[in-house]
């Protein structure tokens, strides 16, 4: 008896590597113990690339704290203060660009860290120390500009 609805096995999932040790698998980011979700994608979107639940909860907690601080600013100073701070943050996010050749790239934005309520400029995260691209060839300036300006290449 053969099953008419036989499906081939799923292709292997590529293993993400540790930023500090490129040859070794990263167990926390790979989420080896939990099976991958199947079916339609959920309505929730995750900003972090990691599948570790604690990282997603920390991101949600930080967003909740930021919203709470903005609400307290609105109550104390009116709607103009949170709107002004939001505009300043957007201007800094959109206007900051340093090519990788000049030391920019995936690193955090110091101006954004200073403007965020609570001042995250004194925090040191994992990505600040281990960027993960120490062994990669940096992109050329022209390729970076084409990507930034959404030009065909």
BATOR-338734 format. One record per residue: residue number from 0; z, x, y of N, C-alpha, C in turn; residue in one letter. Coordinates in nm, 4 decimals, always signed. Layout:
<nodes>
NODE, NUM, Z, X, Y, Z, X, Y, Z, X, Y, A
...
</nodes>
This chain:
<nodes>
NODE, 0, +0.0000, +0.0841, -0.1174, +0.0000, +0.0000, +0.0000, +0.0000, +0.0886, +0.1237, X
NODE, 1, -0.0960, +0.0658, +0.2058, -0.1049, +0.1405, +0.3302, -0.0736, +0.0478, +0.4457, X
NODE, 2, -0.0050, +0.1000, +0.5406, +0.0276, +0.0236, +0.6603, -0.0925, +0.0287, +0.7538, X
NODE, 3, -0.1478, -0.0861, +0.7875, -0.2652, -0.0914, +0.8743, -0.2320, -0.0522, +1.0176, X
NODE, 4, -0.1096, -0.0639, +1.0550, -0.0684, -0.0353, +1.1923, +0.0013, +0.1002, +1.2009, X
NODE, 5, -0.0494, +0.1962, +1.1289, +0.0110, +0.3300, +1.1306, -0.0234, +0.4003, +1.2616, X
NODE, 6, +0.0784, +0.4447, +1.3318, +0.0591, +0.5162, +1.4576, +0.0888, +0.6640, +1.4352, X
NODE, 7, +0.0092, +0.7512, +1.4947, +0.0396, +0.8936, +1.4805, +0.1702, +0.9261, +1.5529, X
NODE, 8, +0.2381, +1.0312, +1.5098, +0.3642, +1.0665, +1.5776, +0.3391, +1.1052, +1.7224, X
NODE, 9, +0.4434, +1.0855, +1.8029, +0.4331, +1.1197, +1.9449, +0.4110, +1.2694, +1.9611, X
NODE, 10, +0.3319, +1.3090, +2.0625, +0.3126, +1.4523, +2.0856, +0.4436, +1.5156, +2.1310, X
NODE, 11, +0.4623, +1.6440, +2.1016, +0.5879, +1.7079, +2.1419, +0.6019, +1.7114, +2.2932, X
NODE, 12, +0.7252, +1.6927, +2.3383, +0.7551, +1.6939, +2.4815, +0.7737, +1.8393, +2.5240, X
NODE, 13, +0.7085, +1.8825, +2.6330, +0.7284, +2.0208, +2.6761, +0.8729, +2.0438, +2.7184, X
NODE, 14, +0.9249, +2.1576, +2.6810, +1.0647, +2.1901, +2.7091, +1.0737, +2.2593, +2.8437, X
NODE, 15, +1.1587, +2.2054, +2.9311, +1.1825, +2.2695, +3.0607, +1.2670, +2.3936, +3.0380, X
NODE, 16, +1.2428, +2.4954, +3.1121, +1.3135, +2.6215, +3.0943, +1.4211, +2.6384, +3.2006, X
NODE, 17, +1.5170, +2.7228, +3.1706, +1.6230, +2.7532, +3.2659, +1.5659, +2.8323, +3.3818, X
NODE, 18, +1.6083, +2.8017, +3.5043, +1.5618, +2.8819, +3.6170, +1.6109, +3.0258, +3.6088, X
NODE, 19, +1.7314, +3.0465, +3.5550, +1.7865, +3.1816, +3.5505, +1.7350, +3.2614, +3.4314, X
NODE, 20, +1.6954, +3.1939, +3.3243, +1.6432, +3.2603, +3.2048, +1.5194, +3.1848, +3.1596, X
NODE, 21, +1.4010, +3.2224, +3.2069, +1.2804, +3.1449, +3.1795, +1.2452, +3.1288, +3.0321, X
NODE, 22, +1.2927, +3.2145, +2.9440, +1.2563, +3.2048, +2.8036, +1.3425, +3.1111, +2.7221, X
NODE, 23, +1.4528, +3.0629, +2.7757, +1.5461, +2.9812, +2.6992, +1.5410, +2.8357, +2.7440, X
NODE, 24, +1.5539, +2.7408, +2.6487, +1.5549, +2.5992, +2.6884, +1.6843, +2.5639, +2.7609, X
NODE, 25, +1.6748, +2.4710, +2.8539, +1.7906, +2.4259, +2.9302, +1.8392, +2.2951, +2.8689, X
NODE, 26, +1.9513, +2.3009, +2.7963, +1.9968, +2.1847, +2.7219, +2.0363, +2.0680, +2.8101, X
NODE, 27, +2.0988, +2.0937, +2.9240, +2.1399, +1.9833, +3.0103, +2.0202, +1.9137, +3.0723, X
NODE, 28, +1.9215, +1.9899, +3.1190, +1.8049, +1.9280, +3.1813, +1.7100, +1.8680, +3.0775, X
NODE, 29, +1.7068, +1.9215, +2.9568, +1.6193, +1.8678, +2.8522, +1.6739, +1.7385, +2.7945, X
NODE, 30, +1.8043, +1.7168, +2.8058, +1.8679, +1.5954, +2.7553, +1.8391, +1.5783, +2.6067, X
NODE, 31, +1.8714, +1.6797, +2.5292, +1.8347, +1.6841, +2.3884, +1.9048, +1.5765, +2.3070, X
NODE, 32, +2.0280, +1.5414, +2.3378, +2.1024, +1.4480, +2.2542, +2.0606, +1.3027, +2.2737, X
NODE, 33, +2.0043, +1.2673, +2.3876, +1.9664, +1.1288, +2.4126, +1.8173, +1.1097, +2.3891, X
NODE, 34, +1.7787, +1.0013, +2.3191, +1.6356, +0.9781, +2.2994, +1.5691, +0.9352, +2.4297, X
NODE, 35, +1.4413, +0.9656, +2.4399, +1.3655, +0.9270, +2.5592, +1.3479, +0.7760, +2.5608, X
NODE, 36, +1.3578, +0.7120, +2.6770, +1.3400, +0.5665, +2.6838, +1.1960, +0.5283, +2.6525, X
NODE, 37, +1.1803, +0.4162, +2.5836, +1.0464, +0.3675, +2.5497, +1.0251, +0.2322, +2.6150, X
NODE, 38, +0.9004, +0.1963, +2.6298, +0.8691, +0.0669, +2.6871, +0.8274, +0.0792, +2.8316, X
NODE, 39, +0.8335, -0.0333, +2.9014, +0.7917, -0.0358, +3.0416, +0.8886, +0.0451, +3.1261, X
NODE, 40, +0.8380, +0.1104, +3.2299, +0.9285, +0.1868, +3.3157, +1.0251, +0.0944, +3.3881, X
NODE, 41, +1.1451, +0.1441, +3.4102, +1.2456, +0.0618, +3.4765, +1.2162, +0.0522, +3.6256, X
NODE, 42, +1.2841, -0.0388, +3.6908, +1.2630, -0.0568, +3.8341, +1.3358, +0.0487, +3.9145, X
NODE, 43, +1.4301, +0.1187, +3.8515, +1.5024, +0.2233, +3.9224, +1.4184, +0.3496, +3.9245, X
NODE, 44, +1.4159, +0.4154, +4.0398, +1.3446, +0.5419, +4.0496, +1.4465, +0.6519, +4.0700, X
NODE, 45, +1.4280, +0.7585, +3.9985, +1.5193, +0.8712, +4.0089, +1.4563, +0.9787, +4.0950, X
NODE, 46, +1.5310, +1.0284, +4.1917, +1.4807, +1.1315, +4.2805, +1.4913, +1.2675, +4.2147, X
NODE, 47, +1.5955, +1.2877, +4.1342, +1.6142, +1.4176, +4.0730, +1.5220, +1.4336, +3.9537, X
NODE, 48, +1.4813, +1.5567, +3.9275, +1.3932, +1.5845, +3.8148, +1.4725, +1.5945, +3.6856, X
NODE, 49, +1.6021, +1.6093, +3.6931, +1.6848, +1.6250, +3.5757, +1.7125, +1.4894, +3.5128, X
NODE, 50, +1.7351, +1.4901, +3.3831, +1.7665, +1.3667, +3.3133, +1.9157, +1.3553, +3.2861, X
NODE, 51, +1.9942, +1.4476, +3.3346, +2.1380, +1.4437, +3.3094, +2.2013, +1.3319, +3.3913, X
NODE, 52, +2.2803, +1.2442, +3.3286, +2.3366, +1.1289, +3.4003, +2.4308, +1.1675, +3.5141, X
NODE, 53, +2.5040, +1.2756, +3.4994, +2.5978, +1.3150, +3.6040, +2.5247, +1.3535, +3.7322, X
NODE, 54, +2.4104, +1.4185, +3.7187, +2.3337, +1.4582, +3.8365, +2.2838, +1.3358, +3.9130, X
NODE, 55, +2.2395, +1.2332, +3.8417, +2.1942, +1.1102, +3.9068, +2.3112, +1.0391, +3.9755, X
NODE, 56, +2.4278, +1.0399, +3.9127, +2.5452, +0.9758, +3.9742, +2.5892, +1.0488, +4.1001, X
NODE, 57, +2.5836, +1.1823, +4.0984, +2.6196, +1.2587, +4.2175, +2.5225, +1.2318, +4.3315, X
NODE, 58, +2.3951, +1.2186, +4.2984, +2.2947, +1.1878, +4.4007, +2.3206, +1.0495, +4.4599, X
NODE, 59, +2.3514, +0.9523, +4.3740, +2.3805, +0.8168, +4.4225, +2.5085, +0.8152, +4.5059, X
NODE, 60, +2.6093, +0.8930, +4.4658, +2.7339, +0.8993, +4.5417, +2.7100, +0.9575, +4.6803, X
NODE, 61, +2.6284, +1.0634, +4.6879, +2.5986, +1.1253, +4.8174, +2.5234, +1.0269, +4.9076, X
NODE, 62, +2.4290, +0.9513, +4.8510, +2.3554, +0.8521, +4.9302, +2.4494, +0.7422, +4.9799, X
NODE, 63, +2.5432, +0.6998, +4.8959, +2.6405, +0.5986, +4.9369, +2.7294, +0.6508, +5.0491, X
NODE, 64, +2.7734, +0.7756, +5.0385, +2.8570, +0.8345, +5.1433, +2.7815, +0.8442, +5.2753, X
NODE, 65, +2.6529, +0.8832, +5.2690, +2.5724, +0.8914, +5.3913, +2.5561, +0.7539, +5.4559, X
NODE, 66, +2.5310, +0.6509, +5.3731, +2.5161, +0.5155, +5.4268, +2.6472, +0.4667, +5.4887, X
NODE, 67, +2.7589, +0.5005, +5.4266, +2.8895, +0.4610, +5.4796, +2.9167, +0.5284, +5.6140, X
NODE, 68, +2.8814, +0.6562, +5.6259, +2.9015, +0.7275, +5.7527, +2.8118, +0.6705, +5.8626, X
NODE, 69, +2.6885, +0.6359, +5.8277, +2.5982, +0.5756, +5.9266, +2.6506, +0.4397, +5.9719, X
NODE, 70, +2.7053, +0.3641, +5.8794, +2.7611, +0.2330, +5.9144, +2.8816, +0.2484, +6.0065, X
NODE, 71, +2.9661, +0.3478, +5.9808, +3.0815, +0.3683, +6.0694, +3.0366, +0.4158, +6.2074, X
NODE, 72, +2.9296, +0.4954, +6.2141, +2.8738, +0.5343, +6.3445, +2.8198, +0.4126, +6.4190, X
NODE, 73, +2.7543, +0.3223, +6.3454, +2.6994, +0.2020, +6.4084, +2.8113, +0.1158, +6.4652, X
NODE, 74, +2.9203, +0.1043, +6.3919, +3.0325, +0.0232, +6.4404, +3.1009, +0.0874, +6.5608, X
NODE, 75, +3.1077, +0.2201, +6.5630, +3.1776, +0.2886, +6.6721, +3.0914, +0.3017, +6.7971, X
NODE, 76, +2.9635, +0.3353, +6.7808, +2.8792, +0.3674, +6.8969, +2.7616, +0.2729, +6.9174, X
NODE, 77, +2.7426, +0.1773, +6.8288, +2.6288, +0.0878, +6.8408, +2.5128, +0.1357, +6.7548, X
NODE, 78, +2.4061, +0.0584, +6.7553, +2.2924, +0.0860, +6.6678, +2.2147, +0.2105, +6.7101, X
NODE, 79, +2.2262, +0.2501, +6.8363, +2.1455, +0.3623, +6.8862, +2.1809, +0.4948, +6.8188, X
NODE, 80, +2.3065, +0.5172, +6.7874, +2.3475, +0.6464, +6.7297, +2.2894, +0.6697, +6.5898, X
NODE, 81, +2.3016, +0.5750, +6.4952, +2.2401, +0.6001, +6.3644, +2.0875, +0.6065, +6.3710, X
NODE, 82, +2.0266, +0.5297, +6.4608, +1.8809, +0.5351, +6.4750, +1.8382, +0.6716, +6.5275, X
NODE, 83, +1.9111, +0.7230, +6.6264, +1.8791, +0.8550, +6.6823, +1.8929, +0.9641, +6.5763, X
NODE, 84, +2.0013, +0.9586, +6.4989, +2.0221, +1.0601, +6.3946, +1.9162, +1.0497, +6.2858, X
NODE, 85, +1.8785, +0.9287, +6.2505, +1.7720, +0.9111, +6.1519, +1.6393, +0.9658, +6.2007, X
NODE, 86, +1.6091, +0.9436, +6.3290, +1.4849, +0.9971, +6.3865, +1.4878, +1.1492, +6.3891, X
NODE, 87, +1.6015, +1.2080, +6.4260, +1.6125, +1.3540, +6.4273, +1.5926, +1.4122, +6.2876, X
NODE, 88, +1.6529, +1.3483, +6.1870, +1.6361, +1.3957, +6.0500, +1.4908, +1.3873, +6.0050, X
NODE, 89, +1.4232, +1.2769, +6.0376, +1.2836, +1.2614, +5.9984, +1.1952, +1.3648, +6.0672, X
NODE, 90, +1.2210, +1.3915, +6.1951, +1.1432, +1.4922, +6.2681, +1.1621, +1.6299, +6.2047, X
NODE, 91, +1.2864, +1.6628, +6.1686, +1.3134, +1.7932, +6.1075, +1.2489, +1.8026, +5.9695, X
NODE, 92, +1.2557, +1.6945, +5.8892, +1.1948, +1.6965, +5.7558, +1.0436, +1.7104, +5.7642, X
NODE, 93, +0.9810, +1.6354, +5.8556, +0.8350, +1.6369, +5.8654, +0.7820, +1.7619, +5.9334, X
NODE, 94, +0.8583, +1.8178, +6.0254, +0.8074, +1.9286, +6.1048, +0.8393, +2.0657, +6.0526, X
NODE, 95, +0.9231, +2.0750, +5.9516, +0.9604, +2.2083, +5.9044, +0.8666, +2.2516, +5.7929, X
NODE, 96, +0.8001, +2.3628, +5.8144, +0.7120, +2.4197, +5.7132, +0.7098, +2.5701, +5.7318, X
NODE, 97, +0.7527, +2.6403, +5.6302, +0.7440, +2.7852, +5.6285, +0.6692, +2.8230, +5.5020, X
NODE, 98, +0.5583, +2.8924, +5.5127, +0.4832, +2.9304, +5.3924, +0.5676, +3.0157, +5.2979, X
NODE, 99, +0.5366, +3.0079, +5.1691, +0.6108, +3.0848, +5.0692, +0.5961, +3.2340, +5.0925, X
NODE, 100, +0.4840, +3.2746, +5.1513, +0.4634, +3.4167, +5.1799, +0.5645, +3.4675, +5.2821, X
NODE, 101, +0.6164, +3.3782, +5.3642, +0.7113, +3.4172, +5.4683, +0.8550, +3.3806, +5.4324, X
NODE, 102, +0.8807, +3.3527, +5.3055, +1.0170, +3.3244, +5.2617, +1.0501, +3.1777, +5.2539, X
NODE, 103, +0.9564, +3.0892, +5.2822, +0.9815, +2.9456, +5.2730, +0.9554, +2.8971, +5.1326, X
NODE, 104, +0.9327, +2.7701, +5.1206, +0.8998, +2.7162, +4.9897, +0.9948, +2.6072, +4.9490, X
NODE, 105, +1.0447, +2.6163, +4.8259, +1.1250, +2.5094, +4.7685, +1.2694, +2.5099, +4.8150, X
NODE, 106, +1.3104, +2.6109, +4.8862, +1.4494, +2.6203, +4.9302, +1.4864, +2.5074, +5.0241, X
NODE, 107, +1.6141, +2.4904, +5.0454, +1.6609, +2.3846, +5.1333, +1.6256, +2.4113, +5.2783, X
NODE, 108, +1.6346, +2.3083, +5.3579, +1.6044, +2.3176, +5.4993, +1.7370, +2.3278, +5.5738, X
NODE, 109, +1.7621, +2.4406, +5.6374, +1.8893, +2.4626, +5.7064, +1.9088, +2.3631, +5.8200, X
NODE, 110, +1.8020, +2.3318, +5.8934, +1.8131, +2.2366, +6.0041, +1.8546, +2.0989, +5.9527, X
NODE, 111, +1.7967, +2.0588, +5.8405, +1.8314, +1.9295, +5.7817, +1.9764, +1.9299, +5.7332, X
NODE, 112, +2.0191, +2.0402, +5.6721, +2.1570, +2.0493, +5.6241, +2.2574, +2.0394, +5.7380, X
NODE, 113, +2.2230, +2.0926, +5.8545, +2.3130, +2.0860, +5.9700, +2.3176, +1.9448, +6.0269, X
NODE, 114, +2.2017, +1.8776, +6.0341, +2.1957, +1.7448, +6.0948, +2.2561, +1.6350, +6.0080, X
NODE, 115, +2.2591, +1.6555, +5.8767, +2.3135, +1.5534, +5.7882, +2.4612, +1.5351, +5.8208, X
NODE, 116, +2.5050, +1.4095, +5.8188, +2.6455, +1.3803, +5.8485, +2.7349, +1.4532, +5.7495, X
NODE, 117, +2.8344, +1.5175, +5.7979, +2.9236, +1.5929, +5.7120, +2.8852, +1.7387, +5.7041, X
NODE, 118, +2.7674, +1.7746, +5.7511, +2.7243, +1.9127, +5.7559, +2.7211, +1.9813, +5.6214, X
NODE, 119, +2.6072, +1.9779, +5.5550, +2.5941, +2.0416, +5.4241, +2.5481, +2.1865, +5.4355, X
NODE, 120, +2.5540, +2.2417, +5.5551, +2.5070, +2.3788, +5.5733, +2.6005, +2.4808, +5.5087, X
NODE, 121, +2.7243, +2.4440, +5.4790, +2.8187, +2.5367, +5.4165, +2.8189, +2.5253, +5.2644, X
NODE, 122, +2.7441, +2.4291, +5.2077, +2.7397, +2.4121, +5.0630, +2.6423, +2.5112, +5.0006, X
NODE, 123, +2.6757, +2.5575, +4.8809, +2.5864, +2.6435, +4.8041, +2.5627, +2.5747, +4.6705, X
NODE, 124, +2.4381, +2.5374, +4.6454, +2.4034, +2.4707, +4.5213, +2.3358, +2.5657, +4.4242, X
NODE, 125, +2.3145, +2.5164, +4.3029, +2.2493, +2.5955, +4.1990, +2.1115, +2.6420, +4.2435, X
NODE, 126, +2.0373, +2.5549, +4.3094, +1.9013, +2.5866, +4.3515, +1.8977, +2.6898, +4.4636, X
NODE, 127, +2.0085, +2.7059, +4.5366, +2.0136, +2.8079, +4.6410, +2.0193, +2.9481, +4.5820, X
NODE, 128, +2.0797, +2.9606, +4.4637, +2.0954, +3.0914, +4.4010, +1.9793, +3.1206, +4.3070, X
NODE, 129, +1.9499, +3.0266, +4.2162, +1.8433, +3.0442, +4.1182, +1.7297, +2.9499, +4.1521, X
NODE, 130, +1.6300, +3.0004, +4.2194, +1.5185, +2.9163, +4.2619, +1.4226, +2.8865, +4.1475, X
NODE, 131, +1.4178, +2.9711, +4.0446, +1.3343, +2.9460, +3.9287, +1.1933, +2.9998, +3.9410, X
NODE, 132, +1.1570, +3.0552, +4.0543, +1.0203, +3.1052, +4.0704, +1.0168, +3.2555, +4.0958, X
NODE, 133, +1.1185, +3.3269, +4.0478, +1.1236, +3.4705, +4.0715, +1.0100, +3.5436, +4.0011, X
NODE, 134, +0.9653, +3.4909, +3.8862, +0.8632, +3.5592, +3.8075, +0.7240, +3.5010, +3.8283, X
NODE, 135, +0.7120, +3.4031, +3.9145, +0.5814, +3.3419, +3.9400, +0.5143, +3.4079, +4.0590, X
NODE, 136, +0.3836, +3.4056, +4.0569, +0.3058, +3.4576, +4.1688, +0.3123, +3.3554, +4.2823, X
NODE, 137, +0.3467, +3.3969, +4.4037, +0.3526, +3.2995, +4.5133, +0.2128, +3.2479, +4.5472, X
NODE, 138, +0.2029, +3.1218, +4.5896, +0.0712, +3.0682, +4.6257, +0.0185, +3.1366, +4.7517, X
NODE, 139, -0.1120, +3.1373, +4.7642, -0.1714, +3.1970, +4.8837, -0.1471, +3.1052, +5.0028, X
NODE, 140, -0.1542, +3.1623, +5.1198, -0.1315, +3.0856, +5.2421, -0.2334, +2.9724, +5.2543, X
NODE, 141, -0.3601, +3.0020, +5.2232, -0.4657, +2.9010, +5.2363, -0.4452, +2.7865, +5.1376, X
NODE, 142, -0.4053, +2.8183, +5.0155, -0.3809, +2.7141, +4.9161, -0.2640, +2.6247, +4.9592, X
NODE, 143, -0.1593, +2.6858, +5.0148, -0.0448, +2.6089, +5.0629, -0.0827, +2.5160, +5.1776, X
NODE, 144, -0.1624, +2.5655, +5.2707, -0.2055, +2.4824, +5.3838, -0.2954, +2.3686, +5.3371, X
NODE, 145, -0.3836, +2.3951, +5.2399, -0.4684, +2.2884, +5.1864, -0.3838, +2.1798, +5.1208, X
NODE, 146, -0.2817, +2.2189, +5.0468, -0.1930, +2.1196, +4.9852, -0.1150, +2.0422, +5.0902, X
NODE, 147, -0.0667, +2.1109, +5.1926, +0.0123, +2.0452, +5.2970, -0.0713, +1.9456, +5.3759, X
NODE, 148, -0.1965, +1.9809, +5.4049, -0.2841, +1.8937, +5.4829, -0.3651, +1.7985, +5.3960, X
NODE, 149, -0.3376, +1.8001, +5.2657, -0.4054, +1.7127, +5.1684, -0.5566, +1.7298, +5.1732, X
NODE, 150, -0.5997, +1.8540, +5.1773, -0.7431, +1.8846, +5.1767, -0.7878, +1.9069, +5.0330, X
NODE, 151, -0.9116, +1.8748, +5.0035, -0.9683, +1.8985, +4.8708, -0.9921, +2.0471, +4.8540, X
NODE, 152, -0.9597, +2.0993, +4.7406, -0.9880, +2.2400, +4.7136, -1.0445, +2.2596, +4.5764, X
</nodes>
